[in-house]
């Protein structure tokens, strides 16, 4: 009888329009769900299975997310259909390619996490429900079942501050603006980019409720931001609290940390969770990062701090787990030593480069995570910067080392921990498959399979292009600890000895710039066969973009050699070449909306309900990708260009005038005039207040534009 009831429950749960996989298939392609048989099956291990029943594809799994992962695997490796950020729709053939032999994949790694707090500001601060719906579909297709759900955290904080007696004006000076909320939520900054209008809070609350409802339909476990002791920096005077001093963050005002021994800690934590539960309910996972990117405050009892944070969370939900990012000095050993096993889940945030869990690394922790469970995560992107980048060998080798390394025994899963998404789809595809591939494999073998999955054809030129990229720019070697992609020199503050764009990026050359040019040439050879394929056209523009950016570094060096040797003709030749290259890049990127400033600004405008809000949101969007903060933050805090974007529109209107001003200054030197220092912040800051429009639809066809620009530059 019990088995019969279980079977009936599974059948009912898979009825049309109550099954999220069915609904997702219909969003991908109307009528697609009728071509699949979706079966939810019990299992102690996470699995998906591909099979055939008549003309229909059977996908089995022990959760909706795992079934969706199986659908994705089938679409990629049988049908040659790759659903990616650039296109989440497809035209499925009337008769799908058959599964001739049953295929099963399973994994003991039952948790697959998604998002960094930064992702919510660098990629999605202005997303609406339609965009979030597509993202949740992407998450399900890629196996995510443990997503950070940080939208609307500002609504909770507004309610908390009101209960603590802060006025609306004071709250406006505490909670950050829409493009900077991530750093407020990580206890880094106060107020910058605000104040938020009331309509923003209403919008965020409504959006988060839709997000959480959809995640729960999928059976995902949302991770809600928890309380770790953050209070306004003036809380000592306003509320009479015992605060730890944590200092500024990159020259911006930072919130204070409430001492865990202060009797008000439990009281404020209770208020926080009460307001969060009122708005968004409870969770089984809460994310907190005390002392994120800060030195520990003097006199803080770290063990007591961790216990206080944990106790406050457990009062809300006794079975809840604390999710903590391993980054920089976190997690503090004294803090996690005092916490019980099973109560903490640590995100090893940069596992492909600087793992902390115990293997050799510059950030290696001698005793790992001291018996606490953890996730192997791929950071990949910093600041949402544009650029091809990956660590294929390191990612594969580091992951499979966890299967045999004695310090990896407490691994529970994997995670995407990027600061910015919607880039380098190849790396996110590779990462998503690692839990499901039992045996280690080579990047060379995998990239061949990826080419068919990505474009739906077997093409020698495409495979040759990706073989070059996989061996070069997508294979950043061990020992190179740079933060993300090889930055475009177009986006750097000009100077006579420029290498980095973001001053702390640790950028280091590791591939021949001629390799990206060759890959671009090979991609163009396939144009007659693949024009119209959205994935191909996106990748073509991105790869040609990278080739131009890499060539620009060479041209810049030649220009500076001419200047430093006082050879006017060489200097002028390469100066003009550099400026023309920048304009070519701007034109190329105008052929895809993903690389257009106008699309970023369109999202900001769409979130506004009146002209004042539109102005505020546009300023947020513009300043984040340029100076990031005020003068002190940009210059002394060195955050200018941290989130720079090599996009159409900003190249021509922001970066080109900077370089022209710089070269005009150098031109004077050849006439014996003094080269005056330039106040770059004074040059840059006015652009963030502009409201001139930018197009958000492509300005020309991608293939012909890429072909023409490539020929103009390289032939």
C-alpha positions in Angstrom: 0.0 0.0 0.0 2.8 2.4 0.9 4.6 1.8 -2.5 1.3 2.3 -4.3 0.8 5.7 -2.6 4.3 6.7 -3.4 3.8 5.8 -7.0 0.5 7.7 -7.2 2.2 10.7 -5.6 5.0 10.7 -8.2 2.5 10.4 -11.0 0.4 13.3 -9.7 3.5 15.4 -9.1 4.5 15.0 -12.8 1.1 16.0 -14.2 1.2 18.7 -16.9 1.8 22.3 -15.7 2.7 21.2 -12.2 6.1 19.9 -13.3 8.7 22.7 -13.5 10.7 20.7 -16.1 7.6 20.5 -18.4 7.1 24.2 -18.0 10.8 25.0 -18.7 10.7 22.9 -21.9 7.7 24.9 -23.1 9.6 28.1 -22.5 12.6 26.7 -24.5 10.4 25.7 -27.4 6.6 25.6 -27.5 5.5 22.0 -27.7 8.9 20.6 -26.6 7.6 18.9 -23.5 5.5 16.5 -25.7 8.8 15.0 -27.0 10.0 13.9 -23.6 8.9 11.5 -20.9 9.9 12.9 -17.5 10.2 10.4 -14.7 10.8 11.3 -11.0 12.4 8.3 -9.3 13.6 7.7 -5.7 17.3 7.2 -5.2 19.9 7.5 -2.4 22.3 9.1 -4.9 21.6 12.1 -7.1 21.3 10.8 -10.7 19.8 11.4 -14.1 19.2 8.8 -16.8 18.5 9.0 -20.5 16.4 6.4 -22.3 14.0 6.0 -25.2 10.3 5.1 -25.4 9.0 5.0 -28.9 9.8 8.4 -30.4 10.1 10.1 -27.1 13.2 10.8 -25.0 12.9 9.5 -21.5 14.7 11.4 -18.7 14.7 10.0 -15.2 16.1 11.6 -12.1 15.6 11.7 -8.4 14.7 15.5 -8.4 13.3 18.0 -10.8 16.7 19.7 -11.0 18.4 16.4 -11.8 15.9 15.7 -14.5 16.5 19.1 -16.0 20.3 18.4 -15.9 19.6 15.2 -17.8 17.5 17.2 -20.4 20.4 19.6 -20.8 22.9 16.7 -21.3 20.6 15.2 -23.9 20.1 18.4 -25.8 23.9 19.1 -25.8 25.3 15.7 -26.7 22.5 14.1 -28.7 20.7 17.1 -30.4 23.6 19.6 -30.5 21.6 22.3 -28.8 23.3 24.4 -26.2 21.1 26.6 -24.1 23.2 29.5 -22.8 23.0 33.0 -21.4 23.1 34.4 -24.9 20.1 32.3 -25.9 17.7 30.3 -23.8 15.4 29.3 -26.7 15.8 26.7 -29.4 14.0 25.1 -32.3 13.9 21.4 -31.4 13.6 19.1 -34.5 10.3 17.3 -35.0 11.9 14.0 -34.4 14.6 14.1 -31.7 17.8 12.0 -32.2 17.2 8.7 -30.3 19.0 7.5 -27.2 20.1 4.1 -28.6 21.7 2.9 -25.3 20.5 3.9 -21.8 22.9 6.4 -20.3 23.1 7.0 -16.6 25.1 9.6 -14.6 25.2 9.8 -10.8 27.1 11.8 -8.2 27.7 11.6 -4.4 28.0 15.4 -4.4 24.5 16.4 -3.6 24.9 20.2 -3.3 25.4 22.5 -6.3 25.6 26.1 -5.3 25.2 29.3 -7.3 26.2 33.0 -7.0 28.5 35.2 -5.2 27.0 38.3 -3.4 28.8 40.4 -6.0 26.9 38.7 -8.9 23.7 40.4 -7.7 25.3 43.8 -8.3 27.7 43.2 -11.2 25.3 41.2 -13.3 21.7 41.5 -12.1 21.0 44.6 -10.1 18.2 45.7 -12.5 16.8 42.3 -13.6 13.0 41.9 -13.9 11.1 38.7 -13.4 11.4 37.6 -17.1 15.1 37.7 -16.8 15.1 36.0 -13.5 12.8 33.3 -14.8 15.3 32.5 -17.6 18.2 32.5 -15.1 16.4 30.0 -12.8 15.9 27.8 -15.9 19.6 28.0 -16.7 20.4 27.1 -13.1 18.2 24.0 -13.2 19.7 22.9 -16.5 23.1 23.2 -14.9 22.3 21.2 -11.8 22.0 24.1 -9.3 20.0 23.2 -6.2 21.5 25.6 -3.6 21.3 29.2 -4.9 22.0 32.3 -2.9 18.8 34.3 -2.9 19.9 37.8 -2.0 17.3 39.9 -3.8 15.3 42.0 -1.4 17.8 41.8 1.5 17.6 45.6 1.6 13.9 45.2 2.4 14.8 43.3 5.5 17.4 45.8 6.6 15.0 48.7 6.1 12.5 47.1 8.4 15.2 46.3 11.0 16.5 49.9 11.0 13.0 51.2 11.4 12.5 49.0 14.4 15.8 50.3 15.8 14.6 53.8 15.6 16.3 55.2 12.5 14.5 57.8 10.5 13.8 57.3 6.8 16.5 59.9 6.0 19.0 58.1 8.1 18.1 54.7 6.5 18.7 56.3 3.1 22.2 57.2 4.2 22.9 53.6 5.4 21.5 51.3 2.8 23.4 51.4 -0.5 22.1 52.1 -4.0 20.9 49.4 -6.4 24.3 48.8 -8.1 26.1 48.6 -4.8 23.7 46.5 -2.6 26.1 43.5 -2.6 28.7 45.4 -0.6 26.2 46.7 1.9 25.0 43.1 2.4 28.6 41.9 2.8 29.2 44.5 5.6 31.6 46.5 3.4 29.9 49.9 2.8 27.1 52.2 3.9 25.0 54.4 1.8 27.0 54.7 -1.4 24.7 55.0 -4.4 21.5 55.7 -2.4 19.1 56.6 -1.1 16.7 54.0 -2.4 13.2 55.2 -3.2 10.2 53.4 -1.6 9.2 51.9 -5.0 12.5 50.1 -5.1 11.7 48.3 -1.9 8.3 47.3 -3.2 9.8 46.1 -6.4 12.5 44.0 -4.7 10.1 42.4 -2.3 7.7 41.4 -5.0 10.6 40.1 -7.2 12.1 38.0 -4.4 8.8 36.4 -3.6 8.5 35.2 -7.2 12.1 34.0 -7.2 11.7 32.0 -4.0 8.4 30.5 -5.2 10.0 29.3 -8.4 13.1 28.0 -6.7 10.8 26.0 -4.3 8.9 24.6 -7.3 12.1 23.2 -8.5 13.0 21.8 -5.1 16.0 24.1 -4.8 17.1 25.2 -1.3 17.4 29.0 -1.3 20.2 30.4 0.8 19.0 33.6 2.5 21.3 36.3 3.9 21.6 35.9 7.7 22.7 38.1 10.5 26.3 38.2 11.6 26.5 41.4 13.7 26.4 44.2 11.2 25.0 47.5 12.6 25.4 51.1 11.3 28.7 52.7 12.0 27.1 55.2 14.4 25.3 52.6 16.4 27.6 53.1 19.4 26.2 56.6 19.9 22.7 56.1 18.6 22.0 52.8 20.3 24.6 52.6 23.0 26.1 49.4 21.6 29.5 47.8 22.2 31.1 47.8 18.7 34.3 46.4 17.3 36.2 48.7 15.1 36.7 47.3 11.6 38.0 50.4 9.7 37.0 51.7 6.2 36.6 49.5 3.1 38.6 50.9 0.2 38.2 54.4 1.6 34.4 54.1 1.9 32.5 54.2 5.2 32.0 50.7 6.6 29.3 49.4 9.0 30.3 48.4 12.5 30.4 45.0 14.0 28.4 44.4 17.1 30.3 42.5 19.8 28.7 39.1 20.3 29.0 39.5 24.0 26.8 42.6 23.9 23.4 41.7 25.2 21.8 43.5 22.3 23.3 41.0 19.8 20.6 38.4 20.3 18.0 41.1 20.4 19.0 42.6 17.0 19.5 39.2 15.4 16.0 38.3 16.5 14.6 41.4 14.9 16.4 40.7 11.7 15.1 37.2 11.4 11.6 38.2 12.4 11.5 40.7 9.6 13.0 38.4 7.1 10.6 35.6 8.0 7.7 38.1 7.7 8.8 39.1 4.2 10.3 35.9 2.8 9.9 33.0 5.2 12.4 30.7 6.7 15.3 28.8 5.1 17.4 25.8 5.8 20.5 27.6 4.8 21.7 31.1 5.8 24.7 33.0 4.4 26.9 35.1 6.8 30.5 36.4 6.4 31.6 38.2 9.6 34.7 40.5 9.0 34.5 40.0 5.2 37.6 41.7 3.7 38.6 43.3 7.0 41.2 42.9 9.8 39.6 41.5 12.9 38.5 44.2 15.3 40.5 44.5 18.5 39.2 42.6 21.4 36.8 40.4 19.4 36.3 36.9 20.8 36.1 35.0 17.5 34.8 31.8 19.1 32.1 33.7 20.9 31.3 35.6 17.7 30.8 32.4 15.7 28.7 30.9 18.5 26.5 34.0 18.7 25.9 34.0 15.0 25.1 30.3 15.0 22.8 30.5 18.0 20.8 33.3 16.5 20.3 31.4 13.3 19.4 28.2 15.2 16.7 30.0 17.1 15.0 30.6 13.8 15.5 27.1 12.4 17.2 24.5 14.5 18.2 22.4 11.5 19.5 25.4 9.5 23.1 25.4 8.2 25.4 28.4 8.1 26.9 29.0 4.6 30.3 30.9 4.8 32.6 32.1 2.0 36.2 31.1 2.2 37.9 34.2 1.0 41.0 36.2 2.1 41.2 35.8 5.9 37.8 34.0 6.2 37.0 31.6 7.7 38.8 32.4 10.9 40.1 29.2 12.5 39.2 30.4 16.0 35.6 30.9 14.9 35.0 27.6 13.1 36.8 25.5 15.7 34.0 26.5 18.2 31.2 25.4 15.9 29.7 21.9 15.7 30.1 19.6 12.7 27.2 19.7 10.3 26.2 23.2 11.2 28.6 24.9 8.8 29.0 24.7 5.0 32.1 26.5 3.6 32.3 27.7 0.1 35.9 27.2 -1.1 35.4 30.2 -3.4 38.4 30.1 -5.7 39.1 26.3 -5.9 40.4 26.5 -9.5 43.3 28.8 -8.5 43.7 29.5 -4.7 41.9 26.6 -2.9 42.0 26.7 0.9 40.6 23.3 1.6 44.1 21.6 2.0 45.8 21.0 -1.4 48.9 23.1 -2.3 48.0 26.7 -2.9 49.1 30.2 -1.8 45.9 30.3 0.3 46.2 26.7 1.7 44.9 26.3 5.2 47.2 23.8 7.0 44.3 22.0 8.7 41.8 22.7 6.0 38.3 23.4 7.3 38.8 21.3 10.5 36.1 18.7 9.7 33.4 21.1 8.4 31.7 20.4 5.2 32.6 22.4 2.1 31.9 23.0 -1.6 34.5 23.1 -4.5 33.7 26.4 -6.2 34.8 28.1 -9.4 35.2 31.9 -9.2 36.3 32.5 -12.8 35.2 36.1 -13.1 36.0 39.3 -11.2 33.9 42.5 -11.5 31.9 41.2 -14.4 34.8 42.1 -16.7 34.7 41.2 -20.3 37.4 38.8 -21.6 38.0 35.2 -22.5 39.5 33.4 -19.5 39.7 30.0 -17.9 41.9 27.6 -16.0 40.8 24.3 -17.7 43.6 22.1 -16.5 43.7 23.5 -13.0 39.9 23.2 -12.7 39.8 19.6 -13.8 42.9 18.5 -11.9 42.0 20.2 -8.7 38.5 18.8 -8.8 39.5 15.2 -9.3 42.2 15.5 -6.6 39.3 15.9 -4.1 38.4 12.2 -4.8 41.6 11.0 -3.3 43.1 13.7 -1.1 42.7 12.9 2.6 41.8 16.5 3.4 38.9 16.6 0.9 36.8 13.9 2.7 34.3 16.5 3.9 33.4 17.8 0.4 29.7 17.9 -0.2 29.4 19.5 -3.6 30.4 22.1 -6.1 29.5 25.8 -6.8 29.5 28.7 -9.2 31.0 31.6 -7.2 31.6 34.2 -10.0 31.5 37.9 -9.3 29.9 38.4 -12.7 28.0 36.0 -14.9 26.9 36.0 -18.6 30.5 35.4 -19.9 32.8 32.5 -20.8 30.0 29.9 -21.2 32.5 27.2 -21.9 33.9 27.4 -18.4 30.5 27.3 -16.7 29.6 24.3 -18.9 32.7 22.5 -17.9 32.3 23.2 -14.3 28.6 22.1 -14.3 29.6 18.7 -15.7 32.4 17.8 -13.2 30.1 16.2 -10.6 28.5 14.0 -13.2 31.7 12.7 -14.8 33.1 9.9 -12.7 36.6 9.6 -14.3 39.1 12.4 -15.0 39.3 13.5 -18.6 41.4 15.8 -20.7 40.4 19.3 -21.8 41.3 18.3 -25.3 38.8 15.5 -25.5 36.1 17.5 -23.7 36.5 20.6 -26.0 35.7 18.5 -29.0 32.5 17.3 -27.5 31.7 20.9 -26.4 32.1 22.2 -30.0 29.3 19.9 -31.2 27.2 20.7 -28.2 27.7 24.4 -28.6 27.1 24.7 -32.4 25.3 21.5 -33.3 27.7 20.5 -36.1 31.1 18.9 -36.5 33.4 21.5 -38.1 37.2 21.2 -38.4 37.8 25.0 -38.3 35.7 25.4 -35.2 37.4 22.5 -33.5 40.9 23.9 -34.4 39.9 27.4 -33.1 38.8 26.0 -29.8 41.8 23.7 -29.5 44.0 26.8 -29.7 41.9 28.6 -27.1 41.8 25.7 -24.7 45.6 25.4 -24.9 46.2 29.1 -24.5 43.9 31.8 -23.1 41.5 29.2 -21.4 44.4 27.4 -19.7 45.8 30.0 -17.3 48.6 28.0 -15.6 49.3 27.0 -12.0 51.3 29.8 -10.3 49.5 32.6 -12.2 47.1 34.1 -9.6 45.6 36.9 -11.6 42.0 37.9 -10.9 40.1 36.8 -13.9 40.5 37.7 -17.5 43.4 39.3 -19.4 42.0 42.9 -19.2 41.6 45.0 -22.3 44.2 47.9 -22.3 41.6 50.1 -23.9 39.9 50.3 -20.5 43.0 51.3 -18.5 43.7 54.8 -17.2 46.3 55.9 -19.7 49.9 56.2 -18.8 53.4 55.6 -20.4 53.8 52.2 -18.7 50.3 50.6 -18.5 49.8 46.9 -18.0 47.0 46.4 -15.5 43.5 48.0 -15.8 42.5 47.2 -12.2 45.6 48.0 -10.2 45.4 44.8 -8.0 44.4 42.4 -10.7 47.8 40.5 -10.5 47.6 40.3 -14.3 50.5 38.3 -15.8 51.1 37.2 -19.5 50.6 33.5 -20.0 49.5 33.1 -23.7 50.7 34.4 -27.1 48.4 37.1 -28.4 48.8 35.7 -31.8 46.9 32.6 -30.6 43.6 34.5 -30.2 44.1 36.1 -33.6 44.5 32.7 -35.2 41.4 31.4 -33.3 39.5 34.4 -34.7 40.7 33.6 -38.2 39.5 30.0 -37.9 36.2 31.0 -36.5 35.6 33.4 -39.5 36.4 30.6 -41.9 33.3 28.8 -40.6 31.0 31.7 -41.1 29.5 30.5 -44.4 28.5 27.3 -42.7 27.4 28.7 -39.3 26.0 32.2 -39.9 22.6 32.4 -38.2 23.7 30.1 -35.3 23.3 32.4 -32.3 25.9 30.6 -30.2 28.4 30.9 -33.1 27.7 34.6 -33.7 28.1 35.4 -30.0 31.4 33.5 -29.8 32.7 34.9 -33.0 32.3 38.5 -31.8 33.8 37.6 -28.4 36.8 35.9 -29.9 37.5 38.6 -32.5 37.0 41.1 -29.7 39.7 39.3 -27.7 42.0 39.3 -30.7 41.7 43.0 -31.1 42.2 43.7 -27.4 45.4 41.5 -27.4 46.7 43.2 -30.5 46.1 46.6 -28.9 48.5 45.7 -26.1 51.2 45.1 -28.7 50.4 48.3 -30.6 50.5 50.3 -27.3 53.9 49.0 -26.5 55.2 50.0 -29.9 53.7 53.4 -29.4 55.3 53.9 -26.1 58.7 52.7 -27.5 58.4 55.4 -30.1 57.6 58.0 -27.4 60.3 56.9 -25.1 62.9 56.9 -27.8 61.7 60.3 -29.0 60.9 58.9 -32.5 58.0 61.1 -33.6 57.1 59.1 -36.7 56.9 55.7 -34.9 55.0 57.3 -32.0 52.4 58.9 -34.3 52.0 55.8 -36.4 51.2 53.5 -33.5 49.2 56.2 -31.7 46.9 56.5 -34.6 46.7 52.7 -35.0 45.8 52.3 -31.3 43.0 54.9 -31.5 41.6 53.3 -34.7 41.7 49.9 -33.1 39.6 51.2 -30.2 37.0 52.6 -32.6 37.0 49.2 -34.5 36.4 47.5 -31.2 33.5 49.7 -30.4 31.9 49.0 -33.8 32.4 45.3 -33.5 30.8 45.1 -30.1 27.8 47.0 -31.4 26.8 43.9 -33.3 25.7 42.0 -30.2 23.5 43.3 -27.4 25.5 41.4 -24.8 28.4 43.8 -25.4 26.5 47.0 -25.5 26.4 49.7 -22.9 22.8 50.4 -24.0 21.5 47.1 -22.8 23.0 47.7 -19.3 21.4 51.1 -19.2 18.1 49.8 -20.6 17.8 47.5 -17.6 18.4 50.4 -15.2 15.8 52.5 -16.9 13.2 49.7 -16.9 13.5 49.4 -13.1 12.5 53.0 -12.6 9.0 54.3 -12.1 9.7 58.0 -12.6 12.3 60.4 -14.0 14.1 60.9 -10.7 14.5 57.2 -10.2 15.7 56.8 -13.8 18.4 59.3 -13.1 19.5 57.6 -9.9 19.6 54.2 -11.4 21.4 55.3 -14.5 24.0 57.0 -12.3 24.4 53.8 -10.3 24.9 51.8 -13.5 27.4 54.3 -15.0 29.6 54.9 -11.9 29.9 51.2 -11.0 31.6 50.4 -14.3 33.9 53.4 -14.2 35.1 55.1 -11.0 33.2 52.6 -8.8 33.2 55.0 -5.9 33.9 58.6 -5.0 37.4 60.2 -5.5 38.9 58.6 -2.4 37.5 55.2 -3.2 38.5 55.4 -6.9 42.0 56.7 -6.3 43.1 55.8 -2.7 40.9 52.7 -2.6 42.0 51.8 -6.1 38.6 50.6 -7.2 38.4 52.7 -10.4 37.9 50.3 -13.3 37.5 47.3 -11.0 34.2 46.5 -12.9 35.3 48.0 -16.3 33.4 46.8 -19.3 34.7 46.5 -22.9 31.4 47.4 -24.4 30.1 49.3 -27.4 29.3 52.9 -26.4 31.5 53.3 -23.4 34.6 52.6 -25.5 33.9 55.5 -27.9 32.5 57.9 -25.3 34.5 57.3 -22.2 37.7 55.4 -23.0 38.5 57.1 -26.3 38.4 60.7 -24.9 40.7 59.6 -22.1 43.3 58.2 -24.5 43.0 61.2 -26.8 43.7 63.5 -23.9 46.6 61.4 -22.8 48.1 61.4 -26.3 47.5 65.1 -26.7 49.6 65.6 -23.6 52.4 63.4 -25.0 52.2 65.2 -28.4 53.3 68.4 -26.6 56.5 66.7 -25.4 57.8 66.5 -28.9 57.4 70.3 -29.1 59.4 70.8 -26.0 56.5 71.5 -23.7 56.0 70.1 -20.2 53.9 66.9 -19.9 51.4 68.0 -17.2 49.9 65.4 -14.8 46.2 64.6 -15.5 43.5 64.5 -12.8 41.8 61.4 -14.1 39.0 61.3 -11.6 38.0 64.9 -12.6 38.0 63.7 -16.3 36.0 60.6 -15.6 33.4 61.6 -13.0 31.2 63.9 -15.2 30.4 61.0 -17.5 28.6 59.2 -14.7 26.1 62.0 -14.5 25.3 62.1 -18.2 22.0 60.8 -19.5 22.7 60.6 -23.2 21.0 57.6 -24.8 22.7 54.5 -26.1 21.3 51.9 -28.5 20.5 48.5 -27.0 19.7 46.6 -30.2 22.6 45.5 -32.5 23.8 48.1 -34.9 24.8 45.6 -37.6 25.0 41.9 -38.5 27.5 40.1 -36.3 29.2 38.0 -39.0 29.8 40.6 -41.7 30.8 43.2 -39.0 33.4 40.8 -37.5 34.7 39.8 -40.9 35.1 43.5 -42.0 36.7 44.6 -38.7 39.1 41.6 -38.7 40.2 42.3 -42.3 40.6 46.0 -41.5 42.9 45.3 -38.6 44.9 42.3 -39.6 44.9 42.0 -43.4 
